[in-house]
Amino acid sequence: MKNTDNDRILIKKKHKIFSLNTLFKIGVYVTIVIVSTFVTSKIIMNNVIKNIEDSAINSNSKQSEEMQKEYYDGITNVSHSLVTISDNQEKLEKNTFQEGNTTGIVLDKKGYILTSYTKIKNMEKIYIKLPAVAKKPIEGKIIGIDELTDIAIIKVESEELTPIKIFEDDELKVGYRVLAAGNVVSNNFIGIVTDGIITSINDTVTLKHDMGVYKLIQTNAIINNQNIGGALCNLKGELVGFNSDTLGKKDNNSLYYALEGKGVKSICEYLISLTDILGINGGTVIDDKETGVQGVYIENIKPEGSAAKAGMRPTDIIIGIDNNVIKTPEEIYYLLKDKKSGDAIICDFLRDGNRTTLKININ
């Protein structure tokens, strides 16, 4: 039986209708799959992102807590070795900033304290407030100075001293975090701390008379009246630099300088040695332009020391040792640093304007 044209048309139309329905269903199904996949992927991705963010937050929070602890530990450690220095006991009992107060650093248990010479040079009397609750100020005496580096050494009598640890490794690097710490308010914990990093270790300062070349530490940690005389320390509370008034002035880039720790130790040792070797306390440089007198003025002498036993007195001015002209305490140290017990020196000095010579036997 032959199909008519109408039959063929009908068959084609039916076939066309069947194909559209199928395509429509397939399209709907594919769309649902795509949308579902997208939504599911979006949810999964959001969860992944949230997990990453939560992990980062937790990580940052942990790092922040660790950093806070490092800072707190460093501040706590250095605080035990910082003292407040003043010319008046009452200024040390107010626990607030008082004009003229400055910071000092405990060097050892013998009672030697490092501070800024500039800050104490005009003090008629010197009082020290130790970082201990209910402790009364105690009196101290200057036993040595170095004007170039602004270092002064004060001696106190106390058994309650916590010496600072000096960082002496050669691994000090640019980028290390540091704290500039001071205590001018006689607080039992600490007065002020500024933080920063070491920005350079390329600068130096040269002491006179072959006393050496010492590094300066450049930092963006602020050094000011609140922490001059105090410590530039690492996050362990170890001394990496001394906050000098004369060396610490900021440069044009608002960066500051501190005398590097090993140099500080060396200079303090030669100043202290004048006391230990000769028994001289307070060698002050005299350079009188009118009279032409140059030398080291002796403020105090230990009664049991070598100089006292030889007949030297306070107010004598040392002008020579073993035929070498003496103008600074550094020169005395340079000539005495290799002397041993039993050795002798010939000391020229002025007493009441008259030149005198003594033989001093080293104890």
C-alpha positions as a Markdown table, in Angstrom:
| # | Residue | x | y | z |
|---|---|---|---|---|
| 1 | Met | 0.0 | 0.0 | 0.0 |
| 2 | Lys | 1.4 | 3.3 | -0.9 |
| 3 | Asn | 1.6 | 6.2 | 1.4 |
| 4 | Thr | 0.0 | 9.4 | 0.3 |
| 5 | Asp | 1.7 | 12.7 | 0.5 |
| 6 | Asn | -0.5 | 13.6 | 3.5 |
| 7 | Asp | 0.6 | 10.5 | 5.2 |
| 8 | Arg | 4.3 | 11.4 | 4.6 |
| 9 | Ile | 3.7 | 14.9 | 5.9 |
| 10 | Leu | 1.9 | 13.5 | 9.0 |
| 11 | Ile | 4.7 | 11.1 | 9.7 |
| 12 | Lys | 7.3 | 13.9 | 9.3 |
| 13 | Lys | 5.4 | 16.2 | 11.6 |
| 14 | Lys | 5.0 | 13.5 | 14.2 |
| 15 | His | 8.8 | 12.7 | 14.0 |
| 16 | Lys | 9.5 | 16.4 | 14.4 |
| 17 | Ile | 7.3 | 16.8 | 17.5 |
| 18 | Phe | 8.8 | 13.7 | 19.1 |
| 19 | Ser | 12.4 | 15.1 | 18.6 |
| 20 | Leu | 11.5 | 18.6 | 20.1 |
| 21 | Asn | 10.1 | 17.0 | 23.2 |
| 22 | Thr | 13.1 | 14.8 | 23.7 |
| 23 | Leu | 15.5 | 17.7 | 23.2 |
| 24 | Phe | 13.5 | 19.8 | 25.7 |
| 25 | Lys | 13.7 | 17.1 | 28.3 |
| 26 | Ile | 17.4 | 16.7 | 27.7 |
| 27 | Gly | 17.9 | 20.4 | 27.9 |
| 28 | Val | 16.0 | 20.7 | 31.2 |
| 29 | Tyr | 18.0 | 17.8 | 32.6 |
| 30 | Val | 21.3 | 19.3 | 31.6 |
| 31 | Thr | 20.3 | 22.6 | 33.0 |
| 32 | Ile | 19.4 | 21.1 | 36.3 |
| 33 | Val | 22.7 | 19.2 | 36.3 |
| 34 | Ile | 24.7 | 22.3 | 35.5 |
| 35 | Val | 22.9 | 24.5 | 38.1 |
| 36 | Ser | 23.2 | 21.8 | 40.7 |
| 37 | Thr | 26.9 | 21.3 | 39.9 |
| 38 | Phe | 27.5 | 25.1 | 40.1 |
| 39 | Val | 25.6 | 25.5 | 43.4 |
| 40 | Thr | 27.3 | 22.5 | 44.9 |
| 41 | Ser | 30.7 | 23.7 | 43.6 |
| 42 | Lys | 30.0 | 27.2 | 45.0 |
| 43 | Ile | 29.1 | 25.8 | 48.4 |
| 44 | Ile | 32.2 | 23.6 | 48.4 |
| 45 | Met | 34.4 | 26.5 | 47.3 |
| 46 | Asn | 32.9 | 28.8 | 49.9 |
| 47 | Asn | 33.6 | 26.2 | 52.5 |
| 48 | Val | 37.2 | 25.8 | 51.3 |
| 49 | Ile | 37.7 | 29.5 | 51.3 |
| 50 | Lys | 36.2 | 29.8 | 54.8 |
| 51 | Asn | 38.4 | 27.0 | 56.0 |
| 52 | Ile | 41.5 | 28.8 | 54.5 |
| 53 | Glu | 40.4 | 32.1 | 56.0 |
| 54 | Asp | 39.8 | 30.5 | 59.4 |
| 55 | Ser | 43.1 | 28.8 | 59.2 |
| 56 | Ala | 44.8 | 32.1 | 58.3 |
| 57 | Ile | 43.0 | 33.9 | 61.1 |
| 58 | Asn | 44.0 | 31.2 | 63.5 |
| 59 | Ser | 47.6 | 31.2 | 62.2 |
| 60 | Asn | 47.8 | 35.1 | 62.4 |
| 61 | Ser | 46.2 | 35.0 | 65.9 |
| 62 | Lys | 48.8 | 32.4 | 67.0 |
| 63 | Gln | 51.6 | 34.4 | 65.5 |
| 64 | Ser | 50.3 | 37.5 | 67.1 |
| 65 | Glu | 50.2 | 35.8 | 70.5 |
| 66 | Glu | 53.7 | 34.4 | 70.1 |
| 67 | Met | 55.0 | 37.9 | 69.1 |
| 68 | Gln | 53.3 | 39.5 | 72.1 |
| 69 | Lys | 54.8 | 36.9 | 74.4 |
| 70 | Glu | 58.3 | 37.5 | 72.9 |
| 71 | Tyr | 57.9 | 41.3 | 73.4 |
| 72 | Tyr | 56.6 | 40.8 | 76.9 |
| 73 | Asp | 59.4 | 38.4 | 77.9 |
| 74 | Gly | 62.1 | 40.8 | 76.5 |
| 75 | Ile | 60.6 | 43.8 | 78.3 |
| 76 | Thr | 60.3 | 41.8 | 81.5 |
| 77 | Asn | 63.9 | 40.6 | 81.4 |
| 78 | Val | 65.4 | 44.0 | 80.7 |
| 79 | Ser | 63.2 | 45.7 | 83.3 |
| 80 | His | 65.0 | 44.0 | 86.2 |
| 81 | Ser | 68.3 | 45.6 | 85.1 |
| 82 | Leu | 67.1 | 49.2 | 84.6 |
| 83 | Val | 67.3 | 51.8 | 87.4 |
| 84 | Thr | 66.2 | 55.4 | 87.7 |
| 85 | Ile | 68.8 | 58.1 | 88.5 |
| 86 | Ser | 68.1 | 61.5 | 89.9 |
| 87 | Asp | 69.8 | 64.3 | 91.9 |
| 88 | Asn | 66.9 | 64.4 | 94.4 |
| 89 | Gln | 65.4 | 61.5 | 96.4 |
| 90 | Glu | 61.9 | 63.0 | 96.3 |
| 91 | Lys | 61.9 | 62.8 | 92.5 |
| 92 | Leu | 62.3 | 59.1 | 92.7 |
| 93 | Glu | 59.3 | 58.5 | 95.0 |
| 94 | Lys | 56.6 | 60.0 | 92.8 |
| 95 | Asn | 56.5 | 57.3 | 90.1 |
| 96 | Thr | 55.9 | 60.0 | 87.4 |
| 97 | Phe | 58.3 | 61.7 | 85.0 |
| 98 | Gln | 60.4 | 64.3 | 86.8 |
| 99 | Glu | 62.6 | 66.7 | 84.9 |
| 100 | Gly | 66.3 | 65.7 | 85.2 |
| 101 | Asn | 65.7 | 62.0 | 85.9 |
| 102 | Thr | 67.4 | 59.5 | 83.7 |
| 103 | Thr | 67.9 | 55.8 | 83.2 |
| 104 | Gly | 70.8 | 53.5 | 84.2 |
| 105 | Ile | 71.7 | 49.9 | 83.4 |
| 106 | Val | 73.0 | 47.5 | 86.0 |
| 107 | Leu | 76.3 | 46.0 | 84.7 |
| 108 | Asp | 77.2 | 43.6 | 87.5 |
| 109 | Lys | 76.5 | 42.6 | 91.1 |
| 110 | Lys | 79.5 | 44.6 | 92.4 |
| 111 | Gly | 77.3 | 47.7 | 92.0 |
| 112 | Tyr | 78.5 | 49.2 | 88.7 |
| 113 | Ile | 75.8 | 51.1 | 86.8 |
| 114 | Leu | 76.1 | 52.4 | 83.2 |
| 115 | Thr | 74.3 | 55.6 | 82.3 |
| 116 | Ser | 74.5 | 58.8 | 80.1 |
| 117 | Tyr | 77.3 | 61.2 | 81.2 |
| 118 | Thr | 75.4 | 64.1 | 79.6 |
| 119 | Lys | 72.4 | 63.5 | 81.8 |
| 120 | Ile | 74.3 | 63.3 | 85.2 |
| 121 | Lys | 77.3 | 65.5 | 84.7 |
| 122 | Asn | 75.7 | 68.5 | 86.5 |
| 123 | Met | 74.2 | 66.5 | 89.4 |
| 124 | Glu | 75.7 | 67.5 | 92.7 |
| 125 | Lys | 74.4 | 64.3 | 94.3 |
| 126 | Ile | 73.3 | 61.0 | 92.6 |
| 127 | Tyr | 70.5 | 58.8 | 93.9 |
| 128 | Ile | 69.5 | 55.5 | 92.4 |
| 129 | Lys | 66.0 | 53.8 | 92.6 |
| 130 | Leu | 66.3 | 50.1 | 92.0 |
| 131 | Pro | 63.4 | 48.2 | 90.3 |
| 132 | Ala | 62.0 | 46.7 | 93.5 |
| 133 | Val | 58.8 | 47.4 | 95.4 |
| 134 | Ala | 59.1 | 49.6 | 98.4 |
| 135 | Lys | 62.9 | 50.1 | 98.0 |
| 136 | Lys | 64.2 | 53.5 | 99.0 |
| 137 | Pro | 66.6 | 55.4 | 96.8 |
| 138 | Ile | 70.3 | 54.8 | 97.5 |
| 139 | Glu | 73.2 | 57.1 | 96.9 |
| 140 | Gly | 75.8 | 56.5 | 94.2 |
| 141 | Lys | 79.1 | 57.9 | 93.1 |
| 142 | Ile | 80.6 | 58.5 | 89.6 |
| 143 | Ile | 83.7 | 56.4 | 89.2 |
| 144 | Gly | 84.5 | 56.9 | 85.5 |
| 145 | Ile | 83.3 | 58.7 | 82.4 |
| 146 | Asp | 83.9 | 58.7 | 78.6 |
| 147 | Glu | 82.6 | 61.9 | 77.1 |
| 148 | Leu | 82.9 | 60.8 | 73.4 |
| 149 | Thr | 80.5 | 57.9 | 73.9 |
| 150 | Asp | 78.5 | 59.6 | 76.6 |
| 151 | Ile | 79.3 | 56.8 | 79.0 |
| 152 | Ala | 79.4 | 57.3 | 82.8 |
| 153 | Ile | 79.9 | 54.5 | 85.4 |
| 154 | Ile | 78.2 | 54.9 | 88.8 |
| 155 | Lys | 79.0 | 52.8 | 91.8 |
| 156 | Val | 76.3 | 51.8 | 94.4 |
| 157 | Glu | 76.4 | 49.6 | 97.4 |
| 158 | Ser | 73.6 | 47.0 | 97.1 |
| 159 | Glu | 73.1 | 43.3 | 97.2 |
| 160 | Glu | 69.9 | 43.5 | 95.2 |
| 161 | Leu | 71.1 | 44.0 | 91.7 |
| 162 | Thr | 70.2 | 42.1 | 88.5 |
| 163 | Pro | 73.0 | 42.6 | 85.9 |
| 164 | Ile | 71.9 | 42.9 | 82.3 |
| 165 | Lys | 73.2 | 40.2 | 79.9 |
| 166 | Ile | 75.3 | 41.7 | 77.0 |
| 167 | Phe | 74.7 | 40.2 | 73.6 |
| 168 | Glu | 78.2 | 39.6 | 72.2 |
| 169 | Asp | 77.6 | 37.2 | 69.2 |
| 170 | Asp | 78.7 | 38.3 | 65.8 |
| 171 | Glu | 75.4 | 37.4 | 64.3 |
| 172 | Leu | 73.7 | 40.8 | 64.8 |
| 173 | Lys | 72.0 | 41.5 | 61.5 |
| 174 | Val | 70.0 | 44.2 | 59.8 |
| 175 | Gly | 66.3 | 43.5 | 60.3 |
| 176 | Tyr | 66.6 | 42.1 | 63.8 |
| 177 | Arg | 63.8 | 43.4 | 66.1 |
| 178 | Val | 65.0 | 45.6 | 69.0 |
| 179 | Leu | 63.5 | 47.4 | 71.9 |
| 180 | Ala | 64.8 | 50.8 | 73.2 |
| 181 | Ala | 64.0 | 50.6 | 77.0 |
| 182 | Gly | 64.2 | 53.2 | 79.7 |
| 183 | Asn | 62.9 | 54.0 | 83.1 |
| 184 | Val | 62.9 | 57.6 | 84.1 |
| 185 | Val | 59.7 | 57.4 | 86.3 |
| 186 | Ser | 61.2 | 55.0 | 89.0 |
| 187 | Asn | 58.5 | 52.5 | 88.1 |
| 188 | Asn | 58.9 | 49.0 | 89.6 |
| 189 | Phe | 58.5 | 47.4 | 86.2 |
| 190 | Ile | 59.5 | 49.7 | 83.3 |
| 191 | Gly | 59.0 | 53.3 | 82.2 |
| 192 | Ile | 58.9 | 53.3 | 78.4 |
| 193 | Val | 59.7 | 51.0 | 75.5 |
| 194 | Thr | 59.9 | 51.8 | 71.8 |
| 195 | Asp | 60.3 | 49.1 | 69.2 |
| 196 | Gly | 61.8 | 48.8 | 65.8 |
| 197 | Ile | 64.5 | 46.9 | 63.8 |
| 198 | Ile | 68.2 | 47.3 | 63.2 |
| 199 | Thr | 68.4 | 49.3 | 59.9 |
| 200 | Ser | 72.2 | 49.4 | 59.6 |
| 201 | Ile | 75.4 | 48.3 | 61.4 |
| 202 | Asn | 77.9 | 50.0 | 59.0 |
| 203 | Asp | 78.6 | 53.1 | 61.1 |
| 204 | Thr | 81.5 | 53.4 | 63.6 |
| 205 | Val | 82.9 | 55.7 | 66.2 |
| 206 | Thr | 86.7 | 55.9 | 66.9 |
| 207 | Leu | 87.9 | 56.5 | 70.4 |
| 208 | Lys | 91.1 | 58.5 | 71.0 |
| 209 | His | 94.6 | 57.2 | 71.7 |
| 210 | Asp | 94.3 | 53.7 | 70.2 |
| 211 | Met | 91.3 | 52.8 | 72.3 |
| 212 | Gly | 89.7 | 51.2 | 69.3 |
| 213 | Val | 86.9 | 51.6 | 66.7 |
| 214 | Tyr | 83.4 | 50.6 | 67.8 |
| 215 | Lys | 80.3 | 49.8 | 65.9 |
| 216 | Leu | 77.2 | 52.0 | 66.0 |
| 217 | Ile | 73.7 | 50.4 | 65.6 |
| 218 | Gln | 71.3 | 52.3 | 63.5 |
| 219 | Thr | 67.6 | 51.7 | 64.3 |
| 220 | Asn | 64.2 | 53.1 | 63.7 |
| 221 | Ala | 63.3 | 52.5 | 67.4 |
| 222 | Ile | 62.9 | 55.9 | 68.9 |
| 223 | Ile | 65.6 | 57.0 | 71.3 |
| 224 | Asn | 64.6 | 60.1 | 73.3 |
| 225 | Asn | 64.8 | 61.6 | 76.8 |
| 226 | Gln | 62.6 | 58.8 | 78.1 |
| 227 | Asn | 65.1 | 56.0 | 77.3 |
| 228 | Ile | 68.5 | 57.7 | 77.0 |
| 229 | Gly | 70.9 | 56.0 | 79.3 |
| 230 | Gly | 68.9 | 52.8 | 78.9 |
| 231 | Ala | 69.3 | 49.7 | 76.8 |
| 232 | Leu | 68.7 | 48.9 | 73.2 |
| 233 | Cys | 68.0 | 45.2 | 73.6 |
| 234 | Asn | 66.8 | 42.2 | 71.7 |
| 235 | Leu | 63.6 | 40.2 | 72.4 |
| 236 | Lys | 65.5 | 38.2 | 75.0 |
| 237 | Gly | 66.2 | 41.4 | 77.0 |
| 238 | Glu | 69.9 | 41.2 | 76.2 |
| 239 | Leu | 71.9 | 44.5 | 75.7 |
| 240 | Val | 72.8 | 45.0 | 72.0 |
| 241 | Gly | 73.4 | 48.7 | 72.3 |
| 242 | Phe | 73.6 | 51.7 | 74.7 |
| 243 | Asn | 71.2 | 54.6 | 74.2 |
| 244 | Ser | 73.7 | 57.4 | 74.2 |
| 245 | Asp | 72.7 | 61.1 | 74.3 |
| 246 | Thr | 75.5 | 62.3 | 72.1 |
| 247 | Leu | 75.6 | 59.3 | 69.7 |
| 248 | Gly | 71.9 | 58.6 | 69.6 |
| 249 | Lys | 70.7 | 61.7 | 67.7 |
| 250 | Lys | 68.5 | 60.8 | 64.8 |
| 251 | Asp | 69.7 | 61.4 | 61.3 |
| 252 | Asn | 67.8 | 63.1 | 58.4 |
| 253 | Asn | 65.9 | 59.8 | 57.9 |
| 254 | Ser | 64.5 | 59.8 | 61.5 |
| 255 | Leu | 66.8 | 56.9 | 62.4 |
| 256 | Tyr | 68.7 | 56.7 | 65.6 |
| 257 | Tyr | 72.1 | 55.3 | 66.8 |
| 258 | Ala | 73.2 | 53.2 | 69.8 |
| 259 | Leu | 76.7 | 52.2 | 70.7 |
| 260 | Glu | 77.0 | 48.4 | 70.0 |
| 261 | Gly | 77.1 | 46.1 | 73.1 |
| 262 | Lys | 80.6 | 44.7 | 72.8 |
| 263 | Gly | 82.0 | 48.2 | 72.5 |
| 264 | Val | 80.0 | 49.3 | 75.6 |
| 265 | Lys | 81.4 | 46.4 | 77.5 |
| 266 | Ser | 85.0 | 47.2 | 76.5 |
| 267 | Ile | 84.7 | 50.9 | 77.5 |
| 268 | Cys | 83.0 | 50.1 | 80.8 |
| 269 | Glu | 85.8 | 47.6 | 81.6 |
| 270 | Tyr | 88.5 | 50.2 | 81.2 |
| 271 | Leu | 86.6 | 52.8 | 83.2 |
| 272 | Ile | 86.0 | 50.3 | 86.0 |
| 273 | Ser | 89.7 | 49.2 | 85.8 |
| 274 | Leu | 90.8 | 52.6 | 87.0 |
| 275 | Thr | 89.0 | 51.8 | 90.2 |
| 276 | Asp | 90.1 | 48.2 | 90.4 |
| 277 | Ile | 93.8 | 48.8 | 89.5 |
| 278 | Leu | 94.5 | 52.2 | 91.1 |
| 279 | Gly | 91.6 | 52.6 | 93.4 |
| 280 | Ile | 90.6 | 55.9 | 91.7 |
| 281 | Asn | 86.9 | 56.8 | 91.6 |
| 282 | Gly | 85.7 | 59.5 | 89.3 |
| 283 | Gly | 88.3 | 60.5 | 86.8 |
| 284 | Thr | 87.1 | 63.7 | 85.2 |
| 285 | Val | 88.9 | 65.3 | 82.2 |
| 286 | Ile | 90.4 | 68.7 | 83.0 |
| 287 | Asp | 91.3 | 71.0 | 80.0 |
| 288 | Asp | 91.7 | 74.5 | 81.4 |
| 289 | Lys | 92.5 | 76.8 | 78.5 |
| 290 | Glu | 93.5 | 79.7 | 80.7 |
| 291 | Thr | 96.1 | 77.8 | 82.8 |
| 292 | Gly | 96.9 | 75.2 | 80.2 |
| 293 | Val | 96.3 | 72.4 | 82.6 |
| 294 | Gln | 95.3 | 69.1 | 81.1 |
| 295 | Gly | 94.8 | 65.9 | 82.9 |
| 296 | Val | 92.4 | 63.6 | 84.8 |
| 297 | Tyr | 90.9 | 65.1 | 88.0 |
| 298 | Ile | 90.5 | 62.6 | 90.8 |
| 299 | Glu | 87.2 | 63.0 | 92.6 |
| 300 | Asn | 87.5 | 60.0 | 95.0 |
| 301 | Ile | 90.1 | 57.5 | 96.0 |
| 302 | Lys | 89.5 | 54.1 | 97.7 |
| 303 | Pro | 91.4 | 54.1 | 101.0 |
| 304 | Glu | 92.7 | 50.6 | 100.4 |
| 305 | Gly | 93.6 | 51.2 | 96.7 |
| 306 | Ser | 97.1 | 51.4 | 95.2 |
| 307 | Ala | 96.9 | 55.2 | 94.6 |
| 308 | Ala | 95.8 | 56.0 | 98.2 |
| 309 | Lys | 98.6 | 53.8 | 99.7 |
| 310 | Ala | 101.1 | 55.7 | 97.6 |
| 311 | Gly | 99.9 | 59.1 | 98.9 |
| 312 | Met | 97.5 | 60.4 | 96.2 |
| 313 | Arg | 94.5 | 62.3 | 97.4 |
| 314 | Pro | 91.1 | 63.4 | 96.0 |
| 315 | Thr | 91.4 | 66.6 | 93.9 |
| 316 | Asp | 94.9 | 65.6 | 92.6 |
| 317 | Ile | 95.2 | 65.9 | 88.8 |
| 318 | Ile | 97.1 | 63.1 | 87.0 |
| 319 | Ile | 99.1 | 64.6 | 84.1 |
| 320 | Gly | 101.5 | 61.8 | 83.4 |
| 321 | Ile | 102.3 | 58.1 | 83.9 |
| 322 | Asp | 105.7 | 56.6 | 83.1 |
| 323 | Asn | 106.7 | 59.7 | 81.1 |
| 324 | Asn | 103.5 | 59.5 | 79.0 |
| 325 | Val | 101.3 | 62.6 | 79.0 |
| 326 | Ile | 97.9 | 61.9 | 80.4 |
| 327 | Lys | 94.8 | 63.9 | 79.3 |
| 328 | Thr | 92.0 | 61.3 | 79.5 |
| 329 | Pro | 91.0 | 58.2 | 81.6 |
| 330 | Glu | 91.3 | 56.2 | 78.4 |
| 331 | Glu | 95.1 | 56.9 | 78.3 |
| 332 | Ile | 95.4 | 55.7 | 81.9 |
| 333 | Tyr | 93.7 | 52.5 | 81.0 |
| 334 | Tyr | 95.8 | 52.0 | 77.9 |
| 335 | Leu | 99.0 | 52.3 | 80.0 |
| 336 | Leu | 97.7 | 50.1 | 82.9 |
| 337 | Lys | 95.6 | 47.4 | 81.2 |
| 338 | Asp | 98.6 | 45.0 | 81.0 |
| 339 | Lys | 99.9 | 45.7 | 84.5 |
| 340 | Lys | 99.9 | 43.0 | 87.1 |
| 341 | Ser | 99.9 | 42.9 | 90.9 |
| 342 | Gly | 103.5 | 43.8 | 92.0 |
| 343 | Asp | 104.2 | 46.1 | 89.1 |
| 344 | Ala | 105.0 | 49.7 | 89.7 |
| 345 | Ile | 104.3 | 53.0 | 87.8 |
| 346 | Ile | 105.6 | 56.5 | 88.1 |
| 347 | Cys | 102.7 | 59.0 | 88.3 |
| 348 | Asp | 103.0 | 62.7 | 87.7 |
| 349 | Phe | 100.2 | 64.9 | 89.1 |
| 350 | Leu | 99.3 | 68.4 | 90.2 |
| 351 | Arg | 98.3 | 69.1 | 93.8 |
| 352 | Asp | 97.3 | 72.7 | 94.6 |
| 353 | Gly | 99.0 | 73.8 | 91.4 |
| 354 | Asn | 102.3 | 72.1 | 92.2 |
| 355 | Arg | 103.8 | 69.3 | 90.2 |
| 356 | Thr | 104.4 | 66.1 | 92.2 |
| 357 | Thr | 105.7 | 62.7 | 91.4 |
| 358 | Leu | 104.9 | 59.4 | 93.2 |
| 359 | Lys | 105.8 | 55.8 | 92.7 |
| 360 | Ile | 102.6 | 53.6 | 92.8 |
| 361 | Asn | 102.8 | 49.9 | 93.5 |
| 362 | Ile | 100.0 | 48.0 | 91.9 |
| 363 | Asn | 98.2 | 45.8 | 94.6 |
